[in-house]
Amino acid sequence: MSATVGTRTGLVEELIARYPEVPPEAVLKEDLLRTGMAFDDDALTDNLDGAVKPKSYFIFSFDQKPLTELGAAATQRPPEEIALTDGPWELHRTIVSVRVNPESPYRVDRQLRLSLEGRHLADVTLPPMPEYYRHALSNGKTVMETAPTIEWGYLIYLTVLRLCQYFGAHEECGFCDINHNWRQHKKAGRPYTGVKPVEDVLEALELIDRHDDGATHAYTLTGGSVTSTVDGLAEADFYGRYAQEIEQRFPGRWIGKVVAQALPKADAQRFKDYGISIYHPNYEVWDKRLFSLISPGKERYVGREEWHRRILDAAEVFGPANVIPNFVAGVELARPFGFETIDEAIASTVEGLDFFMSHGVAPRFTTWCPEPTTPLGRDNPGGAPLEYHVRLLGQYREALSRHGLRPPPGYGEPGLGKAVFSVSSFMDVL
């Protein structure tokens, strides 16, 4: 392939040539994650009535337009993920989370081919409708709404609290649309439960266990941060009670993970006692100034230094390999606060990787999706430069090697053609 410099195709080709240590699969995947993709109407799903697994909106919108501006994709859902293969780069199977953007230069057509600026790049495979999505709970709720699966069926994603108690401009993280996503789904009349009853979750898991043919391997318990209580319970006990019930009903069936705030060591121990194996106390962004500006609620209620201290305390409880804090790759460069250059952003992020990895804790990252209802998405509709994402992949791999660490557990197999983690390419390049 050759393309005109200045086009998106030209940018992708140039970065593939400049960074040969990062495979083309990862360069393309990162660009799709930061830019989104458009779909021909014929390539959309029949929601829960068809042969394709639809997008569940499992926590955030991960779309680059609000539901009201998605056209046909608002009523006929797009697929949860797509798998790319072949094309001019002879791609190994690469699984990409679907982030819808009707204005994207990337398009999936009715022949299930991915094109960029009209040029064929890859063949697309859609995820098959899992048998467990075809069964409803006794109260009529769907498994997709209650316990959706992502990562090509590897992970059950249990967003048991759809709202975050960091609320409003002075507390919400600047990249996060969890609260808006809840509002837009309710406004559209979609089923979108605020607090999921434990019994519903257990019944959905029963259906998955019965019908998944062993395809699911882990569950993640998560939702918004709890600064006071939900159902009269503080955060560790609110999320922990789900794990306790799941582990009693299905002992050892899945790897239990929780994404929650960095809580005091005693609360981390409670998670472990409830049956959680892996803890994700996400730190979002490393730089001190950016943390206070981008995650003001976390800064106000906990504080950056205390957040980091709690991550290391949790490593004593779970073992360092089982504490995997996430950061949102790309917000380091977001206007108006972010770094001026890619070099500065990479240096800052690597400083954070070295800090945690020197303690045996290997962070992971998701590729920032600039959702339009968030302050950072509104001000940075193009996201971060693709070069930042490509360089970060190489730096992440080098940091793991430098500290003698293995790929984080609970994500399936690493490597090209094997990785299923769909919201970043970090597992694809390991």
C-alpha positions in Angstrom: 0.0 0.0 0.0 1.1 3.5 -0.6 -0.8 6.6 0.3 -0.6 10.4 0.1 1.1 12.0 3.1 -1.5 14.0 5.0 -4.2 11.3 4.7 -5.2 9.0 7.5 -3.9 6.1 5.4 -0.6 7.9 5.0 -0.3 8.5 8.8 -1.0 4.8 9.6 1.5 3.6 6.9 4.2 6.1 8.1 3.9 4.9 11.7 4.0 1.2 10.7 7.3 2.0 8.9 8.8 4.2 11.6 8.0 1.8 14.5 8.7 -1.7 13.1 8.9 -3.1 16.6 5.1 -2.5 16.9 3.1 -4.8 14.7 0.7 -3.3 12.1 -2.2 -5.0 13.9 -1.6 -2.9 17.0 -1.1 0.4 15.0 -4.5 -0.2 13.2 -6.2 -1.3 16.4 -5.1 1.8 18.3 -6.3 4.1 15.5 -9.7 2.4 15.5 -10.0 2.8 19.2 -9.1 6.4 19.2 -11.1 7.3 16.1 -14.1 4.9 16.2 -15.6 3.2 13.1 -18.7 3.7 11.0 -21.0 0.9 9.8 -23.1 0.5 6.7 -26.6 0.0 7.8 -26.5 -3.6 6.4 -23.6 -4.4 8.7 -25.5 -3.6 11.9 -27.0 -6.3 14.1 -30.6 -7.4 14.7 -30.1 -6.6 18.3 -31.0 -9.7 20.4 -32.9 -11.4 17.5 -30.0 -12.0 15.1 -26.9 -14.1 14.7 -24.5 -11.4 15.9 -23.7 -10.4 19.4 -24.7 -6.8 19.9 -22.9 -4.0 21.7 -24.0 -4.0 25.4 -22.8 -0.6 26.5 -21.4 -2.4 29.5 -20.2 0.7 31.4 -19.3 3.7 29.3 -20.8 4.6 25.9 -17.4 4.2 24.1 -19.0 6.1 21.2 -17.9 9.3 19.6 -21.3 10.7 19.1 -24.3 10.6 21.5 -27.0 8.0 20.9 -29.2 10.6 19.3 -26.6 11.2 16.6 -25.8 7.6 15.7 -28.4 7.1 13.0 -29.4 3.5 12.4 -26.8 2.4 14.9 -28.9 3.8 17.7 -31.8 1.4 17.1 -29.9 -1.5 15.4 -27.0 -2.0 17.6 -23.5 -2.4 16.2 -21.6 -5.6 17.2 -19.8 -5.7 20.6 -16.4 -6.2 19.0 -15.0 -7.1 15.6 -12.1 -9.4 14.7 -9.8 -8.2 11.9 -7.8 -10.6 9.6 -5.9 -10.6 6.4 -5.9 -7.6 4.1 -2.8 -6.0 2.6 -0.9 -6.4 5.9 -2.0 -10.1 6.3 -3.2 -9.3 9.8 -3.3 -12.0 12.5 -6.7 -12.1 14.1 -7.1 -8.8 16.1 -10.1 -8.1 18.3 -11.2 -4.5 18.5 -13.9 -3.0 20.8 -16.5 -1.2 18.7 -16.6 2.6 19.2 -19.1 4.1 16.9 -18.4 7.3 15.0 -20.5 7.9 11.9 -17.8 10.4 10.7 -14.9 8.0 11.0 -12.7 7.4 8.0 -12.9 3.7 8.9 -16.0 1.9 7.7 -17.3 -1.6 7.9 -19.4 -2.5 4.8 -22.2 -5.0 4.2 -19.6 -7.5 2.8 -17.9 -7.3 6.2 -14.7 -5.6 5.0 -13.0 -2.8 6.9 -11.9 0.1 4.7 -10.0 3.3 5.4 -10.7 6.2 3.2 -12.3 3.8 0.8 -9.3 1.3 0.6 -9.7 -2.3 1.8 -7.7 -2.9 5.0 -9.0 -6.1 6.6 -11.7 -8.7 6.6 -14.1 -8.5 9.5 -15.6 -11.3 11.5 -18.5 -10.5 13.8 -18.9 -12.1 17.2 -21.6 -14.8 17.2 -24.6 -14.5 19.4 -23.9 -16.5 22.5 -26.5 -19.0 23.4 -26.8 -17.5 26.9 -28.0 -14.2 25.4 -31.0 -16.0 24.0 -32.3 -16.8 27.5 -34.1 -14.3 29.7 -34.1 -14.0 33.5 -37.3 -15.1 35.3 -38.2 -11.4 35.7 -37.8 -10.8 31.9 -34.5 -8.9 32.1 -31.9 -9.9 29.6 -28.5 -11.5 30.2 -27.0 -8.8 28.0 -28.2 -6.1 30.3 -27.4 -7.9 33.5 -24.1 -9.8 32.8 -22.8 -8.9 29.3 -19.6 -10.5 28.1 -16.7 -8.8 26.3 -13.2 -9.8 25.1 -14.8 -12.3 22.6 -16.6 -14.0 25.4 -13.6 -14.3 27.8 -14.9 -11.8 30.4 -18.3 -11.3 32.1 -18.6 -7.6 32.8 -20.7 -6.9 35.9 -21.4 -3.2 36.1 -23.5 -3.5 39.2 -23.6 0.2 39.9 -24.4 2.3 36.8 -23.8 5.7 38.4 -20.7 7.3 40.0 -20.9 9.3 43.2 -18.2 11.6 41.9 -20.8 13.9 40.4 -20.6 17.1 38.5 -17.8 19.2 37.0 -15.9 19.5 40.3 -15.7 15.7 40.9 -16.2 13.6 37.7 -13.1 12.5 35.9 -12.8 14.6 32.8 -12.7 11.6 30.4 -15.5 9.6 31.9 -19.1 9.4 30.7 -20.6 6.8 33.0 -23.2 9.2 34.5 -24.1 10.6 31.1 -24.3 7.2 29.5 -26.8 6.1 32.2 -28.9 9.2 31.5 -28.9 8.8 27.7 -29.9 5.1 27.9 -32.8 5.9 30.3 -33.9 8.8 28.1 -33.9 6.5 25.1 -36.1 4.1 27.0 -33.5 1.3 27.1 -33.3 -1.1 30.1 -30.4 0.2 32.1 -30.5 -0.8 35.8 -28.9 1.7 38.3 -28.1 -0.9 41.0 -28.3 -4.5 39.8 -29.9 -6.9 42.4 -27.6 -9.7 43.5 -30.3 -12.2 42.6 -30.4 -11.0 39.0 -26.6 -11.3 38.7 -26.6 -14.8 40.1 -29.5 -15.9 37.7 -27.7 -14.5 34.7 -24.4 -16.2 35.7 -26.4 -19.5 36.1 -27.5 -19.1 32.4 -24.0 -18.3 31.3 -22.5 -21.2 33.2 -25.1 -23.6 31.7 -24.7 -22.4 28.1 -21.3 -21.0 27.5 -19.4 -24.2 26.7 -16.6 -23.0 29.0 -15.9 -19.9 27.0 -16.0 -17.4 29.9 -13.0 -17.4 32.2 -13.3 -14.3 34.4 -15.8 -11.7 35.8 -15.2 -8.1 36.6 -17.3 -6.4 39.3 -17.4 -2.7 38.9 -19.4 0.5 38.6 -19.1 4.1 39.8 -17.1 5.1 42.8 -18.9 5.1 46.2 -18.1 8.1 48.4 -20.8 7.5 50.9 -22.9 4.3 50.7 -25.1 2.3 48.3 -27.9 0.1 49.8 -26.4 1.2 53.2 -23.0 -0.3 52.3 -19.6 1.3 51.8 -17.7 0.5 48.6 -15.8 -2.6 49.7 -18.9 -4.3 51.2 -21.2 -3.1 48.4 -19.1 -4.7 45.6 -17.8 -7.5 47.9 -21.2 -8.9 48.6 -21.6 -9.8 44.9 -18.3 -11.6 44.9 -19.2 -13.4 48.1 -22.5 -14.7 46.6 -20.9 -15.6 43.3 -18.1 -17.5 44.9 -20.5 -19.4 47.2 -22.7 -20.3 44.3 -19.9 -21.0 41.7 -16.8 -21.7 43.7 -13.7 -21.3 41.5 -15.7 -21.2 38.3 -14.3 -17.8 37.2 -11.3 -15.6 38.1 -12.9 -12.8 40.2 -11.8 -9.3 39.6 -13.0 -5.9 41.0 -12.5 -2.4 39.6 -12.9 0.0 42.5 -11.2 2.9 44.1 -7.9 2.5 45.8 -9.3 1.7 49.3 -7.5 1.3 52.6 -5.6 -1.9 53.2 -8.3 -3.3 55.4 -10.8 -2.9 52.6 -8.5 -4.5 50.1 -8.4 -7.5 52.5 -12.2 -7.5 52.6 -12.3 -7.8 48.8 -9.9 -10.8 49.1 -11.9 -12.4 51.9 -15.0 -12.0 49.8 -13.3 -14.1 47.0 -11.8 -11.5 44.7 -8.5 -12.6 43.1 -7.5 -9.5 41.1 -7.9 -5.8 42.1 -7.9 -2.9 39.7 -7.5 0.4 41.7 -7.2 2.6 38.6 -5.0 5.6 38.8 -6.1 7.1 35.5 -3.1 9.4 34.8 0.4 9.5 36.4 1.4 13.2 36.4 0.6 15.0 39.7 -0.8 18.2 38.1 -2.9 16.3 35.5 -4.3 13.9 38.1 -5.7 16.8 40.2 -7.2 18.4 37.1 -8.5 15.3 35.3 -9.6 13.3 38.3 -10.7 16.0 40.8 -13.0 13.7 42.8 -10.2 11.2 43.4 -7.8 14.0 44.3 -10.3 15.5 46.7 -11.5 12.3 48.5 -8.3 10.3 48.5 -5.4 12.3 47.0 -2.8 11.1 44.5 0.0 10.1 47.0 -2.5 8.2 49.2 -4.0 6.5 46.1 -0.5 5.2 45.1 0.2 4.2 48.7 -3.0 2.1 48.8 -2.1 0.4 45.5 1.2 -0.8 47.0 -0.6 -1.8 50.3 -3.0 -3.8 48.2 0.0 -5.6 46.6 0.8 -7.0 50.1 -2.8 -8.4 50.3 -3.3 -9.8 46.8 0.4 -10.3 45.7 1.9 -7.7 43.4 1.0 -9.5 40.1 -2.7 -9.4 41.1 -3.0 -5.7 41.6 -3.4 -4.1 38.1 -4.2 -0.4 38.1 -5.4 1.0 34.8 -4.5 4.3 33.3 -6.3 6.0 30.4 -3.7 6.3 27.6 -3.9 9.5 25.8 -5.5 11.9 28.3 -1.9 13.0 29.1 -2.1 15.0 25.9 -5.6 16.4 26.1 -6.2 20.1 25.9 -6.4 22.4 27.7 -4.2 20.8 30.5 -2.1 18.2 28.8 1.5 18.0 27.8 2.6 20.0 24.8 4.6 17.1 23.2 4.4 13.4 22.7 7.9 13.1 24.2 6.8 14.7 27.5 3.7 12.6 27.7 5.6 9.3 27.1 8.3 10.3 29.6 5.7 11.0 32.3 3.7 7.8 31.6 6.9 5.7 31.7 7.9 7.3 35.0 4.6 5.9 36.4 5.2 2.5 34.9 8.7 2.3 36.4 7.3 3.4 39.8 4.7 0.7 40.0 6.7 -2.0 38.2 9.6 -1.5 40.5 7.2 -2.8 43.2 6.1 -5.7 41.1 2.8 -4.1 40.1 2.2 -4.1 36.4 -0.4 -1.4 35.4 -2.5 -1.9 32.2 -4.1 0.8 30.0 -7.1 1.4 27.9 -7.0 3.6 24.9 -8.8 6.9 25.5 -12.0 7.2 23.6 -12.9 11.0 23.4 -16.7 10.7 24.2 -18.4 13.9 23.3 -20.3 14.5 26.5 -17.2 14.6 28.6 -15.1 17.8 28.9 -12.0 16.2 27.5 -13.8 14.5 24.7 -15.6 17.8 23.8 -12.3 19.7 23.6 -10.3 16.9 21.9 -12.6 15.2 19.4 -9.7 13.6 17.7 -8.3 12.1 20.9 -4.5 11.8 21.3 -2.1 11.5 18.4 -1.7 8.0 17.0 2.0 8.3 17.4 1.7 8.5 21.2 -0.3 5.3 21.3 2.1 3.5 19.1 5.2 4.6 21.1 3.5 3.7 24.4 3.0 0.1 23.3 6.8 -0.2 22.7 7.6 1.5 25.9 5.2 -0.6 27.9 6.7 -3.8 26.6 10.2 -2.6 27.3 9.2 -1.6 30.9 7.8 -5.1 31.6 11.0 -6.6 30.3 13.2 -4.1 32.3 11.5 -5.1 35.5 11.3 -8.8 34.7 7.5 -8.9 34.9 5.1 -11.2 33.1 1.9 -10.0 31.3 -0.9 -9.3 33.8 -3.1 -12.3 34.7 -6.8 -12.4 34.0 -6.7 -11.3 30.4 -6.2 -14.5 28.6 -3.3 -15.4 26.4 -1.0 -12.6 25.2 0.4 -12.3 21.7 -0.7 -11.5 18.1 -3.6 -13.6 17.0 -4.3 -14.8 20.6 -5.1 -11.6 22.6 -8.7 -10.9 23.4 -8.4 -7.7 25.4 -10.3 -5.3 23.1 -9.9 -1.8 24.4 -6.1 -1.5 24.0 -3.4 -3.4 22.1 -1.1 -3.9 25.1 -1.8 -7.7 25.2 -1.5 -8.0 21.4 2.2 -6.8 21.5 3.4 -8.9 24.5 
